[in-house]
Amino acid sequence: MPFAPSFPVMLRTEDGVRIDAAHTPSISTDLGIVVAHGFTGSWRERSARRIVHVLSRYGGVVAFDFRGHGRSGGETTVGDLEILDVEAAVRHARVIGYRRVAVVGFSMGAAVAVRHAGLRGGVDAVVAVSGPARWYYRGTRPMRQVHWAIEQPVGRWAARVAKRTRIARGQWDPIPMPPHEAAGLISPVPLLIVHGDADHFFPLDHAQQLYAGAKEPKELWVEPGFGHAESAATPDLIRRIGKWLTTHPS
């Protein structure tokens, strides 16, 4: 089955970064869904396009590449300034006519979606899939590999060559508010946290910490056998998320 047609869009953030995006329209709903990918991902990847295709049955979709990823400008700050990228996508969804706007983030995109909703607001629902609750987590081998890519010159070179991901040098200063704290600022906007019990990046305690930090309305879905982020998300899971979005807020 072919993917739903998408139309390229170039956005610009408040700090002047060009963001490569695409809009998959909806003519049957006033819901706009912003999709935020994971670290080293892209809206152009097949797994992301499959998610957009399924979500487009429930609302119009604005998918984009974070700064430093793919055809977007700038360098990734791995979850800090990326809230400005989400803000640009949310603003675009409003401008083109969507009355309600929800953000669905995966992995790093989940952390950014939570931080954006808590710190900037302006959204009507948030879904965090496979997201971390705190920074600097190195408890799994994949996350130790991620930190190598971020912190070592050869790692940044490898990410640029293999994944078209350009990583900013240096450390955060100041350290951004962690997702589990930002989650407490989202209410009364509904928050859905989705996490797999087979996630090889972030164990379940991250989802539980996010949920504990959030105020109502909030939900936690623990998905049996679900791995990590876009590559593991089944069409059935994405359909359930889409249905949730159509009723939150009611």
N, C-alpha and C positions, 0 to 999 in steps of 0.2 A: 504494500500500500504506500503510495507516495506521501511525502510529508505535506502538511498544509502550507500554502504559499506564504512566504515572508518577504518583507520589503526592507531593504537596507536603510539605515538611519545613522547619521553621525551626530552624536551628542557632544556637549562641552560642559565640563564641570565648573564649579565656582572658582577653582584655582587654575582653570585654563587648560585642562587636559582633554584631548580629543578621545571620545569613547565610541568604539565601533559597536553598533547595535542593529537589531532587526525587529520589525513589528509584524506580528501575525494577527491580522484584524479579526474582530468578532462583530457581527451585525445583530446578534440576538441577545446581548447582555450589556449592562453598564459596568461590568467588572473588568478591570485591567489587572493583569498578573505580571509582575516583574520577576524574572528568573535570574538568580545570581549563582554563578558556577563556582566550583572549587578551585583550589590552588593549582596552577598550571593548566587549567581547563580553558574552554572556549565555547561560546554559543554555536560555533560552526562545527563542533565535533558531533559525530552521529548520535552518541548517547544523549547529548544535550538537545539536539534537534528532535529526537524521539520524545523526550519529555515535553518540549514545547508543543509538539503535535498533539499529544494527549491532552495537555492543559488547555489547548485552544478550543476544545469542546465545551469548556466551562467559562471562558472569558478571552478577551484579546490578550496577547502576550507580547511583552517587550523583553527580549533577551539581549544581553550585552556582554562584551569582554571587559573585565576589570583592567584598570591601568597596568601597563607593563605586560599585558597578555595579548597575544595574537596581533591584530591590526590596530589596537588601541595605542595611544601614546603613553609617554611617561614610564615610570618604573613602579612595580608593585611594592607596597609597604606591608604586605602580608596581614591585612586586616585593620589597619589604622585609617589612613586617608581614603580607603575604599568606600567609606560611608558617603563620601562626596560623589562617587560613581553611582551608587544606588540612588542618591538624591536626584541626580541628573535624569536617571531612568524613570523615577517616580514622577518627577516634574513633567517629563515628556508625555507619560501616560495621561496625566491630568490635562495637558494642553490639547491633546488629540481627542479628548471628550469622555474619558472614562470617569464616571462619578465616584466609583469605589476602586481603590487600588490596594492590592495585597502584594507582599513580597515573599517569594519562596526561595530560600537559599540552601545550598549544599556545601557541607564541609566548611572551608573558609568563608564561602558565601553565606552560610548559615550564621557564622559569628558576626559577619558584617551586617546581615539583615537584622539581627537582634540589637546590635549596637546602634544601627541607624534608627530603628524604631524607638529605642530608649532615649537616644540623645538628640535626634532631630524631629521625630514624630512625623505627622502628615500621612500616615498610612492607616488602612482600615483592618488589616489582619496580617499576621506574620507566621510563616512556617519555617522552622529550622530543622533541616534534615542532616543527620550525621555531624552535627556541629560540636566544636569544643566548648567547654565551659570556662577554661582558664588558659593562660598563655604558658609557653615554655615547656609543655608536656613532652617528655621523652620516654615514656614508659613502654612504648612499642617500637619494634624495629622500623616500621614505615615512618614513624615520627622522628626517629633518630636520623633517618635518611633525609627527611624534609629539612631538619635543622642543619645537616651538612650542606645541603644545597643553598640554604639561606646564608650561612655563616662563612663558608669557605670560598675563596676565589675560584677554585676549580669547580666547585659545586654550582656557583652562579653561572660560570661559563657553560657547564653541562646543561643547566636549565634553559639557557638562552638558545643553545644550539639544538637540543633535542625537543624542547617544548615551546619554543618561541616565547619564553617567559623571562622578562628582564627584571631583576631583583635589585632594589635599592641597597646600597652599601651602608654599613654602620648600624648602630643600635637605635631602638626607639628612645626618644627623649622629648617629652616625658612618656612613660609607659601608658598606653591607652587603657581606658576602663575595660576590664575583662567582661566577657559576655554574661557570666552569671550575675554580675552586679548590674549591668545594663538591662538584663531581663526584668529586674525589679522596677524599672521605670516605664515599662511598656503599657501597663494597665491604664485605662480600661480597654485598650485594644486587645483583642483575643490573640493568644499565642498557642501554636501547636508545635510540639517538639516530637520529632520522629527519629528513632534510633534503633539500630539492629543489634541483636544479641550476639552477632557474629562480626561486628565491626572490628577490623584489624588495625585501625588507626586510633580510635578513641573508644575505650571501654564504656560500659553503661553508666558508670558513675558520673561521667560528664553530663549525660542527659538528665540524670537525677539531680545533679547540682544546678543545672539550668532551671529545672522545674521547681526546685526548692527556692531558688532565688526570685522566681516570678510570682506575681500576684494574680488573682483571678481577674478575668477568665483565662484559664490555661488548661491544656490537655497534654498528656504524654502517651505516645503510642510506642510500645516496645515490640518490635517486629521480629518474630522468630526466624532465624536463618538469614536475616538480611545483613549484608556486608556493609560496604561504605559508599555513600553518596550516589552520584549519577550512574556510574557503571553498574551498580548493583540494583538500582531501583527498577522494579517491574512495572509494566503498564497498569497492572491492577492496583499497586500502591499509589501510583500517580493519579489514577482515576479516583481513588478514595480521597486523596488530598484535594483534587478538584471539586469533588462533591462537598467536602468540608468548607472550602472557600466560598461556595455559593450560599452557604447559610451562616457564615461568620464574617462580619456581624449580621444578625438576622434583620 
